């Protein structure tokens, strides 16, 4: 009998709801609220939300987990650098 270790594939993957991660689902809900705030046509609104859903599914294809949240965090995070300069001694140690 071989000594094997069980490998659980779900541990390394992101939690998904309808094929989307939480941040993607949050974006879809924001699109839903935005569309239904400005328009009263139910068919057009549902088509726009479904289009956004399928776009997010295609966008997330072959991307690592938490990709959208990482990109949004990179774009929103302020690009500030410390005002102090390092000395050559600190850099090359």
Secondary structure, 3 states (H helix, E strand, C coil): CCCCCCCCHHHCCCCCECCECHHHHHHHHHHHHHHHHHCCCHHHHHHHHHHHHHHHHHHCCCCCCCHHHHHHHHHHCCCCCCCCCCCHHHHCC
